[in-house]
Amino acid sequence: MTRLRRKALVALFLFTLFIFGTMMGLRTLKPSDGFSDLAPGMDLIGERSERKDVLASPGQIHRGSSDTKVVFSRSDRDYGIFYDVHIFYYLWYGSPSMDQQYIHWDHPLVPHWDPKIAASHAQGRHVPPDDIAASFYPEMGPYSSRDPTVLESHMAQIEASAAGVLVLSWYPPGVADPHGQPTEDLVPAVLDAAQRHSIKPYKGRTDQSMHENIRYIIDRYGTHDAFYRFRTSTGQVLPLFYVYDSYLTPAESWAELLTAKGSQSIRGTPYDGVFVALIVEERHKREILASGFDGMYTYFASNGFSFGSSHQNWKAIKTFCDANNLLFIPSVGPGYVDTAVRPWNNHNTRNRVNGRYYETSLQAALSVRPEIVTITSFNQWHEGTQIERAVPKKTSTHVYLDYQPNQPDHYLRLTRQWAESFNKEKDKWLM
């Protein structure tokens, strides 16, 4: 019964696709050119749709707006899953039991772009299972994303965190990141367990190829019960797409797709959606507006790494978005450490401090009254942003970081606490 109940509850998650780039598997990160402060502005609140709470029985799938929650009744308590809390999820892991080899857990060390700096750091690749490309060690070990038991466990953990929208990394059929294998065939299995839609770039992206991929996604998955659509302030109900590294494509090319007069325009067609661009540098605000996007998000969990990911800039970004009828979706994370794959990048490490860094990030997000908050991430182990369960691990040559003195589910619990606080605060904003 427990297994059947869990499967039924898993089906209530919303789902979103995250089109990922063949260029972007684990690219060499360069800090933004500027981290200048923006002058604080008025905290404007845009028009919002009416909130609804839905009492759901196990197995019932609710299709609703992003600020809708589902409440489950159990013998001991009621608990909610919140559709305005989105979490980034990665399907790129492999293990010999399912894939005949380790995939991504054996990721090579990425060299620095300066040969002199690169020469002073280790090279080569990791050798699982004891040596993996991460600073923490997963409770399930170096698993395969194709393992049904792993997928079920992940959905149960996300359920426990109260995040209602799964942002799934997605590549077009036959395409993968440089260190992985195609995973598009896994999407139907995830759709049966989670829900919603979003995008990252792939090599050679143009307005025409984007148009083709949007058509593919909506035609193939749009009728699935788990395919979630966002209710806008004007009452439209549309798929929502996060577009990673959107700045790599010129604004005029995006405008061909995302403005009503563009040559490849999807506006007002069955393939229309809510398109959210990545803001990295300050200048991207104007470019995003000119491109015809509907909003912007920050993704990176390292406060100060970029203009967009710096908490001190969020109020000004939100003010700009409100003034131009755009969504601002801040991204928060429990910490950041990617030295297992970028050994030269220690200056961007953000220690977790037993959860205090995460709570500071969440509070910064709530302070700007966003419509949606994204969490980076459920399982991006390479960059140490995961909230997935982790355990202590020590080998003859290495000691992994862990969540002690807290339990392996510490960050799942913190996420639920803050998701509940976020929704209570939103209730106050609407009064």
N, C-alpha and C positions, 0 to 999 in steps of 0.2 A: 504493500500500500504506500509506503514511504516513497518508493521509487516511482510509482505511478503519479503520486501527488506532485513530486518534484518535476516530472516531465510536464504535467499540466501547468504548473506555475511558470516554468521556463517559457512556455508558449506565449505568455503575456508580455514578454519584453518587446519593445519597439526596436526597429532595425534601421540602420542607415549605411549605405555603401560609401567607401572612402577610396576613390580611384587613385591608386598609388603609382609612382613613376619608376620606370626602369632605371632612370638616372638617380633616383632618390633613395635607394635601399638603405644605405648608410653613407650618405655623402660626407665629404670633408666640410665640417662646419667652419664658417668664418664669422667672427663677431660683426655685428652691425657697425657701420661707420660712425653712427652717432647715438648717444644716450642722453640727449639734452632734455631738460624738463619742459613740459608744456605748461603754460599758465593755466591754473585751475579755472573752470568755467561753471556755469549754472548746471545743476543736475536736473536735466529735463526728462520727463517721463512721457513716452509716446502713448498713443491710444492702444488699448489692450482688449483682447476678447474676454468674454465672461468666463470665469473659472468654474469648473465643475468637478465634483468628487463622485466617483463611481464605486459602488459596492459590487465587487466581482466574485463570483464563485469560481473554484478551481476549474481550469479548462476553458473558461470564457475568455475570448479575445476582445479587447476593447480598442476601437479605432477612434482616436480623439485628438484634440489639439495639444500643442507642446506643453501647455500649462495645466494639463489634466493629470490627475493621479488616480491610481487604482488602489483600493483599500481591500485587503484580505482579512477575513475574520477567522481566527483560530480560537481554540478553547481558552488559551491563556491571555491573548491580547489581539489587538488589531494592528496591522502594520501596512505601510504604503509603499508603492513603487512610483517614482516621480518622473514624468515624461519631460520635465524641463532640466533634467540632469543627464547629460550625454557623456559617454565614456569611450575612448579610443581603444580599439581591439585589433590584435594582429594575428593573422592566420599563417604566418610564414615559417613556423617551426616544424622540424622533422626529426625522427629517430629511426634507428635501424629496424625496430619491430614493425613499423608501419611503412617506412619509406626507403628501406634498405641502406640508409645512411643518415648521419646527423645533418640537419639543415639549419642554418643560422646559429645554432649553439656552437658551431666550430668557426664562427666568423673570423676572418683575418683581421689583424691589427691594421688600422687605416693610417697610412703615413701622413705626416704633416706636409703642407704644400711647399714649405721652405726646406730644401734638401739639407741644409746645415742643422736645422732643428730635428728633422726626421732621422738623421744619422745618430742622434743622441738617445733615441728611444728604441725599445724592442721591436722586432719585426716577426713575421710568421703568422700562424693561426692557432686557434685553440684546439684542444684534443679532448672532447667529452668522453665519458660522462663526468669525470672529476674536475676537468678543466673546461669551463664553459665561458662564452663571451658575455659575461655579466659579472657585476660586483656582488649581487645577491644570488641565492640559490633557491629555485622553486621547490615547494613542498612535494610536488609530483616528479621532481627530477627533470632532466632535459627531455621533455615530452614531444609528441607529435600532434600537430593541429588536426590531423586526420583521425585521431583516436576518439571514438564516440564517448568513451568514459571521460576523457579530458574535456570535451565539449560540454557534457552534462555537468561536470564539476565546475567549469567556468561559469556556466549560466546560473548555477546555484550560488556561487560566490557573488556574482553581479546582483542577483536577487537580494542577497544579504546586504549589499551595499546601498540598495534602494535606487540605484541608477536605472532609469527606465528605457534609455535609448542607447543601443549599441552602435557605435560608429566603426564600421568594418572596413579594413583596408582591402581594396579591390583593384585588380588589374584586368584589362581586356583579355578575352580568351587567348591562351597560348603565350601570354606575356607574364614575366616575373621580374623581380628585382635582381641585380647582378649576382646575388649570393643565395637565391632561392629557386623555387620551381613554381610553375603555374598553379594557382589555387582557385580559379574561378569555378571549378567543378564542386568545390566545397560550399559554395554560397547557398544552394538549396537546403543543405543540412542545417546551416546556421539560421536560415530564414524560418525553419520550423521551430527554432528556439529563441529567436530574437527579432527585432524590427527597426527599420528606417533607412535613409538614403543620403550619401555624401561623396566627395570626390578629391583625389590627389592627382598630380600630373604624370604623364607617361611620355616617353621619348617621342619627339616629333609632334607634340600637341599643337593643333591649330583650331580655329573656330569650327572648321568643317569636321575634323576628327572628333572634337568634343560633341558636336551635334549628333554624330553617328553613335557615340557611346551613350549619350543620354537616351536616345531612341532605343538602343539595345537594352539598357537597364530597365526602362519603363515597360517596354514591350514584353520582356521576359519575366520581370518580377512584379510589375505594377498591380497585377490582379491577385497576388498572394495575400492571404489574410494578415500576414505579418508586415506587409509593406505599409509604412507609416507616412502620413502626410501632415504637414504643419498648417495650422489655421492662422492666417495672417490677421492683422488688425482690421483689414477691409473685409474679412469674412471668407476670403479664398482659402481653399484647402489644397495644398500643393506639396510635392516632394521637396525635401530639403537636401542640398548638396554642399559639403565643405570642399573647397577647392584649394588644395595644398600648393604652395609656391606659385600662386596665381600671378605674382609679379614677373615671372619668367616669360609670360606671354604679354605682348604690348596691349595697352588699353584699347587701342583702336581695333585690334583683332577681337578682344572680348566684346566690344560694342557691336560687332557684326552678329554676335550670338545673343547678347543679353539686352539689347535695346529694340524697341518696337520697329524701328526702321532699318535694322541691320539686315544684310544680305542672307544670313543664316539664322535669322531671329526665331527663337522658340516662344517668344512672348505671345500669349493668347492662343497657343496651340495645345494639343494634348500632352506636349512634352515640356510645358512651362514648369517652373519650379522656383524655389527660394534658394538663391546661390550666394554662398558666404565665402569671401576671399580671405586669404592669410595676410595679416598686416605684420610686417617685420620692421620696416623703416618708417619714419614719420611721413615722408613723401608719398607713401603708399595710400594714405587716406584719400588724397585727391585722385589718384589713379584708380582706386577702387570705385569711387563715385563716378568718374568719367566712363568706366568700363561697363556700367549698368548692373553691377552687383547689388544684392539686396542687403548685404551686411558684411561684417568682418569678424574674424576670430584670431586668437593669438598663439595657440598651440603649445609653444615651448614652456617647459616647466621650470626653467632656470631664470629666476627673477634677475633682471639686469642684462641678460644675454643680448636682447634686442630691444628696440624702442617699444615694440608691441607687447613683449613679454614683461616689461617693467611695470610693476604695480603702481608706481607713482604717476604713470602716464594714463592710467585707465579712466580716470574721471574726465580728462580732456578728450580722450578718444570717444567716450560715451556721449559727451556733449556734442561733439562733431556729428556723431551718428544720429542723435536725436534731432539735431537741426536739419539733417538731410534725409530724414525718414529711413534710416538704415538700422539694422540690428547690430548691437555690439555683444559679442559672445566671448567673454574672457575664459581663458583656459588655466586651470590650476593643477598642481601636481604635488606629490608628497616629498619630492626632492629631486636631485639630478646628479648622476655620476656615470659618465660614459668612458672612464679611463680603461676599462677592459677592452674597448675597441679603438679608442682614441687616446693613447697613453700620454699624449702631450697636452690634453685639454683639462688638466686639473683645475685651472683657474675658473672654469664654469661649473665646478661641482657645487652643489647646494646640499649641505647635510640635513638629514631629516630631523634631528634633535628630538627623537621620540615622538614625532608627530606635530611638534610646534611649528615647523616650517609650513606644513600642510595647512594647519589651522590659520596661520597668518595669511596664506594665499587665499584661502576660502573667505576669510573676513574681508580681504581687499576686494574680492569679486562681489560679495554681497553689498559692499558699501556703495557701488555704482548702480545698484538696482537693475541687474540685467534680466532680460526675458528668459535666457538660457545660460547655464554654466556647463562648460566641458571639462572633463577630467583627463589629464594626460599622465598616466594611462592605466588600463587594466594590466597589460602584459608586454610593455616595451622594456624587456629585461636588459637590452644592450645599453640603454640610457639611464637605467636605474630609476625609472619613473613609475614602476608597477605598484599597484595596490594588491595584486594577487598574493595569495598566501606564500610566505617564504620561511625557510628554516635555517638554523645554524648549520654550517658545513665547514669542516677543516680537513685539509689534505696534508701530505708531507711537505708541500711547497707553498700552500696558500690557505689563508683564512678568509672566508666570505663574510661580508656584512650581513646583519640580520636585524630583526625587529625587537630583540630583547632590550629591556626586561619585559616587553609586552609580548602578547601571544601572536601566532602567525596571522590571525585575522584582524590585527589591530587597525589596519588602514581601511578595511571593509567596514568596521564598526564606526570609525571616524567619519567615513563618507556618509553612512546612514544618518549619523547625528547631525551633520551639516546639511544634508538634503532635507531633513525634517525642519531644521531651523530656517533654511532658505524658503521653504514653502510657507512657514508661519509668517516670515517677514513679508512675503508677497501678499498674503492676506491683509496685512496692515497697510501696504501700499495702496490697495484697492479700496480701502475704507473712505 
